[in-house]
Amino acid sequence: MVNTVQLNLNVFELTDEKFYQICQDNRDLRFEKNAQGYLIIMSPTGDETSYRNGRLTQQLFNWSDQDQRGIPFDSSAGFILPNGATRSPDAAWIPLEKWNKIDRHKREKFSPICPDFVIELRSPSDNLKPLQEKMKEYIENGTRLGWLINRQDRQVEIYRQEKEVEILDNPNSLSGADILNGFVLDLELIW
């Protein structure tokens, strides 16, 4: 099962504004735009993945409510990365001081910022390789910590700035370490 389709729309320039309007006009679909300007159409996740992603973001939001040093996001947020791609991680977090530097009007659409922390949760229909490439793209654009949660293999790939990818087999939890001090994701709710 293929869950994404890439369209080369080079017959016209897919500006950030046009991309935002496509997303608004087609709210039942999920879109991303890669750095080459291709429109990526993603199918909705299944109910099981949606539930588990909700549990994941719930934990991040609960921690962030207590911590109050940043802003958490769910999978409906879009971020314009420095390379020009617009990506929507399954969960993300941005430090408050970085978030406050963004013009309020830009926040109403897709903010020109790369989150410091991202999570991608692999759906049963997702191919692993494109998700790994997406994680590398986040890191190359400024993400400091990223977790790729692969439920099918019960593995987590941890991405960090200037470090090799770390792979954990069947962990019970993940620590946000020095990026999200005090955040621990309970994976029993995700597996």
C-alpha positions in Angstrom: 0.0 0.0 0.0 1.4 3.4 -1.0 0.6 6.1 1.4 2.2 9.1 -0.3 2.2 10.5 -3.8 4.6 13.2 -5.1 3.5 15.6 -7.7 6.0 17.7 -9.7 4.1 21.0 -10.2 6.9 22.8 -12.0 4.4 24.3 -14.5 3.9 27.0 -11.8 5.8 28.0 -8.8 4.4 26.4 -5.6 5.0 29.4 -3.3 4.5 29.1 0.5 1.2 31.1 0.1 -0.1 28.8 -2.8 0.8 25.7 -0.8 -1.0 27.0 2.3 -4.1 27.7 0.1 -4.0 24.2 -1.4 -4.0 22.8 2.2 -6.9 25.1 3.2 -8.9 24.2 0.1 -8.4 20.4 0.7 -8.7 20.0 4.4 -9.6 16.2 4.1 -6.1 15.6 2.7 -2.7 15.9 4.2 0.1 17.6 2.3 3.8 18.4 2.6 6.1 20.1 0.2 9.7 19.0 -0.3 12.7 21.2 -0.9 12.4 20.7 -4.6 8.9 22.1 -4.6 7.1 18.8 -5.1 3.7 18.5 -3.6 3.5 15.4 -1.4 0.0 14.0 -0.9 -0.3 11.7 2.2 -3.1 9.4 3.0 -4.8 9.6 6.4 -3.5 7.2 9.0 -5.5 4.3 10.2 -7.5 4.6 13.5 -4.9 2.6 15.4 -2.0 4.9 14.4 -4.2 7.9 15.1 -4.9 6.7 18.6 -1.2 6.0 19.3 -0.2 9.3 17.9 -2.7 11.0 20.1 -1.3 9.3 23.2 2.2 10.4 22.1 1.2 14.1 21.7 -0.8 13.9 24.9 2.3 13.1 26.8 4.3 15.8 25.1 1.6 18.4 25.8 1.2 17.3 29.4 4.9 17.7 30.0 5.0 21.0 28.2 2.1 22.4 30.2 4.2 21.7 33.4 7.5 22.8 31.9 6.3 26.0 30.2 9.6 26.6 28.3 8.2 25.8 24.9 5.3 25.2 22.6 4.2 21.6 21.5 2.5 20.8 18.3 0.5 17.9 16.9 0.6 16.5 13.4 -1.6 19.2 11.8 1.1 21.8 12.2 3.3 22.7 9.2 6.7 24.3 9.4 8.6 25.9 6.6 12.2 24.7 7.0 15.3 26.7 5.9 15.7 24.5 2.8 12.2 25.5 1.6 10.4 22.3 2.4 7.1 22.5 4.4 6.9 19.5 6.8 4.4 18.2 9.3 6.0 16.0 11.9 3.6 13.8 14.0 4.7 15.8 17.1 7.1 18.8 17.6 8.3 21.2 20.1 9.8 24.7 19.8 11.5 26.7 22.7 9.3 29.7 23.7 12.0 32.3 23.0 12.3 31.0 19.4 8.6 30.9 18.9 8.1 34.4 20.2 10.5 35.8 17.5 8.0 34.7 14.8 5.6 37.3 13.6 2.1 36.6 14.9 0.6 36.8 11.3 3.1 34.1 10.1 2.0 31.8 13.0 -1.5 31.8 11.6 -0.2 29.8 8.6 2.9 27.7 8.4 5.7 29.2 10.5 9.1 29.7 8.9 10.9 27.7 11.6 12.4 24.3 12.2 11.3 22.7 15.5 14.0 21.8 18.0 12.3 18.4 18.6 10.3 16.2 16.3 8.7 12.8 16.4 7.6 10.7 13.5 5.5 7.6 14.2 5.7 5.0 11.4 2.3 3.8 10.2 1.9 0.3 8.9 1.6 1.6 5.4 4.8 3.8 5.7 8.0 2.8 4.0 10.9 3.3 6.4 13.4 4.8 4.0 11.4 8.0 3.3 10.8 8.5 7.0 14.6 8.2 7.7 15.3 10.7 4.9 12.8 13.1 6.4 14.4 12.7 9.9 17.8 13.6 8.3 16.2 16.6 6.7 14.9 17.8 10.0 18.4 17.5 11.5 20.1 19.2 8.6 17.7 22.1 9.0 18.2 22.7 12.7 16.2 20.1 14.7 18.3 19.2 17.7 16.6 15.9 18.6 14.3 13.6 16.6 12.7 10.3 17.3 11.5 7.9 14.6 9.2 5.4 16.3 8.9 2.2 14.3 6.1 0.3 15.8 6.3 -2.6 13.4 9.8 -3.5 14.4 9.5 -2.1 18.0 12.5 0.1 17.4 13.3 3.8 17.9 15.8 5.7 15.8 17.2 8.7 17.7 18.6 11.6 15.5 20.8 14.3 17.0 23.0 17.1 15.7 26.5 15.9 14.7 25.9 12.3 16.0 25.3 9.0 14.4 21.7 7.7 14.4 21.2 5.6 17.6 18.8 2.6 17.3 17.0 1.2 20.4 15.3 -2.1 20.3 12.0 -2.3 22.2 12.6 0.5 24.8 10.0 1.1 27.5 10.6 4.8 27.4 12.6 7.6 25.8 14.2 10.6 27.6 14.2 14.1 26.1 17.6 14.5 27.8 19.1 18.0 27.6 16.8 19.2 24.8 13.5 18.5 26.6 14.7 18.3 30.2 12.4 16.2 32.3 10.3 14.8 29.3 10.0 11.0 29.3 7.8 9.3 26.7 6.2 6.2 27.9 6.3 3.8 24.9 4.0 1.2 26.5 1.1 3.4 25.3 2.6 3.6 21.8 3.6 0.1 21.1 
